[in-house]
């Protein structure tokens, strides 16, 4: 298949997936697009929103629409790392009668992992996901086990309920390509939600994309060229978020304690390539980077106490950085 035909199939696959999700999910077009961009770029996503906004349903429906293995892990304060990765158990060989340790894989050995309320579990258990998310493997004892491909962690968290929660460490948040904000539906969308969920009809979702489709999409994304001026824009944007840079602006020094690292630049470019294809283009533009700056950067920036006290959000700071980087 030529790259042109592959690009056409890529866009058609996205629209099929969007239509499948639309059978259960009302509105949330931006959330669905960002989720698909993250998956096509081979990255993980963190969904943040108040309870009742169908975050879990969205991920479950996405799993139904993709022909991939799926496991949901409900994160709780008593969840242990072995509950996620698996553990070694003693089994007796029926032929020799000898006992030996056998690895029993945990739920992490699936292609899509829904890490529900990931900030409900202690750091020790959160850290069990770090190797899996970055290396696509799990080490137990002296053995390393590869995870199935493709592999995605889609995590949810509640931003308003802080009692009994364990905020994700910066190193783990940086492993997520996007932090996707799930907002309240519009009035019309909420009316449609009521109509769909209080009647007797249930919406079935069939798989529309396979693992092979996603791996082909990831390979195609890597081929999309990025002009030098777009790379310069990404560098200007990400580097301008670091208050320790010699040429950091007074605004950044006042508003940010810590900026984004090189992984942000890499993932912004990859995500921009996916968006370019979805827009029907064969190259990335600064518009792609600007459109994805907020979900790609909001979890990588640490605002100062002054910014919090003034009520200035991370998204507002990102908007300022985008504006100044475009000059």
C-alpha positions as CSV (number, residue, x, y, z in Angstrom):
1,X,0.0,0.0,0.0
2,X,1.3,3.4,-0.9
3,X,1.7,6.1,1.7
4,X,-1.1,8.1,0.1
5,X,-3.5,5.1,0.3
6,X,-2.3,4.5,3.9
7,X,-3.0,8.1,4.8
8,X,-6.5,7.8,3.4
9,X,-7.1,4.5,5.3
10,X,-5.8,6.2,8.4
11,X,-8.4,9.0,8.3
12,X,-11.1,6.6,7.4
13,X,-10.2,4.4,10.4
14,X,-10.4,7.4,12.7
15,X,-13.9,8.3,11.4
16,X,-15.0,4.7,11.8
17,X,-13.7,4.8,15.4
18,X,-15.4,8.1,16.1
19,X,-18.7,6.9,14.8
20,X,-18.4,3.7,16.9
21,X,-17.7,5.7,20.1
22,X,-20.6,8.0,19.2
23,X,-23.0,5.1,19.7
24,X,-22.4,5.4,23.5
25,X,-20.6,8.7,24.0
26,X,-22.4,12.0,23.4
27,X,-20.3,15.0,22.5
28,X,-16.7,15.1,23.8
29,X,-15.3,15.3,20.2
30,X,-12.1,17.0,21.4
31,X,-11.5,14.3,24.0
32,X,-12.1,11.5,21.4
33,X,-9.7,13.2,18.9
34,X,-7.0,13.6,21.5
35,X,-7.4,10.0,22.7
36,X,-7.0,8.8,19.1
37,X,-4.0,11.1,18.5
38,X,-2.3,9.7,21.6
39,X,-2.9,6.1,20.5
40,X,-1.8,6.6,16.9
41,X,1.4,8.2,18.3
42,X,1.9,5.2,20.5
43,X,1.5,7.1,23.8
44,X,-0.5,6.9,27.0
45,X,-3.2,9.3,28.2
46,X,-4.4,10.6,31.5
47,X,-8.1,11.6,31.6
48,X,-9.1,14.1,34.3
49,X,-12.6,15.2,35.1
50,X,-15.2,15.2,37.9
51,X,-17.3,12.1,38.5
52,X,-20.1,11.3,36.2
53,X,-18.5,12.5,32.9
54,X,-18.3,9.0,31.4
55,X,-14.4,8.8,31.5
56,X,-14.5,5.1,32.3
57,X,-17.3,4.4,29.8
58,X,-15.3,6.2,27.1
59,X,-12.2,4.0,27.7
60,X,-14.4,0.9,27.9
61,X,-16.1,1.8,24.6
62,X,-12.8,2.6,23.0
63,X,-11.6,-0.9,23.9
64,X,-14.8,-2.4,22.5
65,X,-14.2,-0.5,19.2
66,X,-10.6,-1.8,19.0
67,X,-9.9,-5.4,18.4
68,X,-7.5,-5.5,21.4
69,X,-7.3,-7.2,24.7
70,X,-8.6,-5.0,27.6
71,X,-8.4,-5.1,31.4
72,X,-9.7,-2.6,33.9
73,X,-7.7,-2.1,37.1
74,X,-9.6,-0.3,39.9
75,X,-6.9,1.5,41.9
76,X,-7.5,1.4,45.6
77,X,-5.3,2.3,48.7
78,X,-4.7,-1.4,49.4
79,X,-3.7,-2.4,45.9
80,X,-0.2,-4.0,45.7
81,X,2.3,-3.9,42.8
82,X,1.9,-7.7,42.3
83,X,-1.8,-7.2,41.9
84,X,-0.9,-5.3,38.7
85,X,2.2,-7.0,37.3
86,X,1.6,-10.5,38.5
87,X,3.5,-12.7,40.9
88,X,5.4,-16.0,41.2
89,X,3.5,-18.9,42.7
90,X,4.6,-22.3,43.8
91,X,3.3,-25.1,41.6
92,X,4.0,-28.8,41.7
93,X,5.1,-30.6,38.6
94,X,2.7,-33.6,38.3
95,X,5.4,-35.7,36.5
96,X,8.4,-35.2,38.8
97,X,6.5,-34.1,42.0
98,X,9.0,-31.3,42.4
99,X,7.8,-27.8,43.2
100,X,8.9,-24.8,41.2
101,X,8.1,-21.1,40.9
102,X,5.8,-20.2,38.0
103,X,5.0,-16.6,37.0
104,X,1.3,-15.8,37.0
105,X,0.8,-12.8,34.8
106,X,-1.3,-9.9,36.2
107,X,-3.8,-7.7,34.4
108,X,-1.1,-5.5,33.0
109,X,-0.6,-8.1,30.3
110,X,-3.2,-6.7,28.1
111,X,-3.1,-4.2,25.1
112,X,-5.4,-1.6,26.7
113,X,-5.2,-0.9,30.4
114,X,-7.8,1.2,32.1
115,X,-6.2,2.5,35.3
116,X,-9.3,3.7,37.0
117,X,-8.7,6.5,39.6
118,X,-5.0,6.0,39.4
119,X,-4.5,8.7,42.2
120,X,-6.3,6.4,44.7
121,X,-3.3,4.1,45.2
122,X,0.0,4.7,47.0
123,X,3.2,5.6,45.1
124,X,4.6,2.1,45.4
125,X,1.8,0.7,43.3
126,X,1.7,3.6,40.9
127,X,5.4,3.0,40.3
128,X,4.6,-0.6,39.2
129,X,3.3,1.0,36.0
130,X,6.5,3.0,35.3
131,X,8.5,0.2,33.6
132,X,5.4,-1.0,31.8
133,X,4.6,2.4,30.4
134,X,8.1,3.3,29.3
135,X,9.8,0.0,28.5
136,X,6.7,-2.1,27.5
137,X,7.9,-4.8,29.8
138,X,7.6,-6.1,33.4
139,X,10.5,-7.4,35.5
140,X,9.7,-10.0,38.2
141,X,12.6,-11.4,40.2
142,X,15.4,-12.0,37.6
143,X,13.1,-12.4,34.6
144,X,11.8,-9.7,32.2
145,X,8.5,-10.3,30.4
146,X,7.5,-8.3,27.3
147,X,4.0,-6.9,27.2
148,X,1.7,-7.4,24.2
149,X,1.9,-4.9,21.3
150,X,0.4,-2.4,20.9
151,X,0.2,-1.4,24.6
152,X,-1.7,1.6,26.0
153,X,-2.4,2.8,29.5
154,X,-5.5,5.0,29.7
155,X,-5.8,6.4,33.3
156,X,-8.5,8.4,34.9
157,X,-8.4,10.7,38.0
158,X,-10.7,13.0,39.8
159,X,-9.3,16.5,40.3
160,X,-11.6,17.7,43.0
161,X,-11.5,14.9,45.6
162,X,-8.2,15.1,47.3
163,X,-8.8,13.2,50.6
164,X,-7.3,9.7,50.5
165,X,-5.5,10.4,47.2
166,X,-1.9,10.1,46.2
167,X,-1.0,12.7,43.5
168,X,1.1,11.1,40.7
169,X,4.8,11.9,40.9
170,X,6.2,14.2,38.1
171,X,8.3,11.3,36.7
172,X,5.2,9.2,36.1
173,X,3.0,12.1,34.8
174,X,5.8,12.7,32.2
175,X,5.2,9.2,30.8
176,X,1.7,10.2,29.7
177,X,1.6,11.8,26.2
178,X,-1.5,13.8,27.1
179,X,-3.4,15.0,30.1
180,X,-6.9,15.2,28.6
181,X,-9.5,17.4,30.4
182,X,-13.0,16.0,30.3
183,X,-15.4,18.9,30.8
184,X,-19.2,19.1,31.4
185,X,-21.4,18.4,28.4
186,X,-23.4,21.2,26.7
187,X,-27.1,21.5,27.5
188,X,-28.1,19.8,24.3
189,X,-25.6,17.0,24.8
190,X,-26.8,16.5,28.4
191,X,-30.4,16.2,27.1
192,X,-29.3,13.6,24.6
193,X,-27.5,11.7,27.4
194,X,-30.7,11.6,29.5
195,X,-32.7,10.3,26.5
196,X,-30.2,7.6,25.7
197,X,-29.5,6.3,29.3
198,X,-33.0,6.3,30.8
199,X,-34.7,4.3,28.0
200,X,-34.6,0.6,27.3
201,X,-32.3,0.6,24.3
202,X,-28.7,-0.5,24.7
203,X,-26.0,0.5,22.1
204,X,-23.7,-2.3,21.0
205,X,-20.3,-1.4,19.7
206,X,-18.4,-3.5,17.2
207,X,-14.6,-3.5,16.7
208,X,-13.6,-1.3,13.8
209,X,-9.8,-1.3,14.1
210,X,-7.3,-4.1,14.8
211,X,-3.9,-4.2,16.3
212,X,-2.4,-4.4,12.8
213,X,-4.3,-1.3,11.8
214,X,-2.9,0.6,14.8
215,X,0.6,-0.6,14.3
216,X,0.4,0.4,10.6
217,X,-0.9,3.8,11.7
218,X,2.0,4.3,14.1
219,X,4.5,3.4,11.3
220,X,2.8,5.9,9.0
221,X,2.9,8.7,11.5
222,X,6.7,8.3,11.8
223,X,7.0,9.1,8.0
224,X,5.3,12.5,8.2
225,X,7.9,15.3,7.7
226,X,8.3,18.2,10.1
227,X,9.6,21.5,8.6
228,X,12.5,23.2,10.4
229,X,10.4,26.2,11.4
230,X,7.9,23.9,13.1
231,X,10.7,22.1,15.0
232,X,12.0,25.6,16.0
233,X,8.5,26.5,17.3
234,X,8.4,23.3,19.4
235,X,11.8,24.0,20.8
236,X,11.0,27.7,21.6
237,X,7.7,26.6,23.2
238,X,9.1,23.9,25.4
239,X,12.3,25.6,26.4
240,X,10.5,28.8,27.2
241,X,8.7,26.9,30.0
242,X,11.9,26.4,31.9
243,X,12.5,29.0,34.6
244,X,16.1,27.9,34.9
245,X,17.0,28.8,31.3
246,X,19.3,31.8,31.1
247,X,16.9,33.7,28.8
248,X,13.7,32.7,30.7
249,X,11.2,35.5,30.8
250,X,10.3,37.3,34.0
251,X,6.7,35.9,33.5
252,X,8.0,32.3,33.5
253,X,10.2,32.8,36.5
254,X,7.3,34.2,38.4
255,X,4.7,31.6,37.3
256,X,6.6,28.3,37.0
257,X,8.7,26.4,39.4
258,X,9.6,23.7,36.8
259,X,9.2,23.4,33.1
260,X,8.8,20.6,30.5
261,X,11.6,18.3,29.6
262,X,12.8,16.9,26.2
263,X,10.1,14.2,26.3
264,X,7.6,17.0,25.8
265,X,9.3,18.1,22.6
266,X,9.4,14.6,21.3
267,X,5.8,13.8,22.0
268,X,4.5,17.2,20.7
269,X,6.1,16.5,17.4
270,X,4.7,12.9,17.2
271,X,1.2,14.2,18.2
272,X,1.5,17.0,15.6
273,X,2.2,14.4,12.9
274,X,-1.0,12.5,13.8
275,X,-3.1,15.7,13.7
276,X,-1.6,16.7,10.4
277,X,-2.8,13.4,8.9
278,X,-6.2,13.8,10.3
279,X,-6.4,17.3,8.8
280,X,-5.6,15.9,5.4
281,X,-2.0,17.2,5.3
282,X,1.3,15.4,4.6
283,X,3.4,17.8,6.8
284,X,3.1,19.3,10.3
285,X,2.3,23.0,10.8
286,X,2.6,25.3,13.8
287,X,-1.2,25.1,14.0
288,X,-0.9,21.4,14.9
289,X,1.5,22.2,17.7
290,X,-0.6,25.0,19.0
291,X,-3.7,22.9,19.0
292,X,-2.0,20.2,21.1
293,X,0.1,22.3,23.4
294,X,-2.3,22.3,26.3
295,X,-2.9,18.5,26.6
296,X,0.8,17.8,25.9
297,X,2.2,20.3,28.5
298,X,-0.3,20.9,31.2
299,X,0.9,17.9,33.3
300,X,4.6,18.7,32.8
301,X,4.6,22.2,34.2
302,X,4.7,23.0,37.9
303,X,3.2,26.4,38.8
304,X,4.6,28.5,41.6
305,X,2.7,29.4,44.8
306,X,2.3,32.9,43.3
307,X,0.5,31.5,40.3
308,X,-1.8,29.4,42.5
309,X,-2.5,32.4,44.8
310,X,-3.4,34.6,41.8
311,X,-5.7,31.9,40.4
312,X,-3.7,31.6,37.2
313,X,-4.1,28.1,35.7
314,X,-1.5,26.0,33.9
315,X,-3.6,26.3,30.7
316,X,-3.4,30.1,30.9
317,X,0.3,29.9,31.3
318,X,0.6,27.5,28.3
319,X,-1.6,29.9,26.2
320,X,0.8,32.7,27.1
321,X,3.9,30.6,26.1
322,X,2.3,29.7,22.8
323,X,1.6,33.3,22.0
324,X,5.1,34.5,22.9
325,X,6.7,31.6,21.0
326,X,4.9,32.4,17.8
327,X,6.5,35.9,17.6
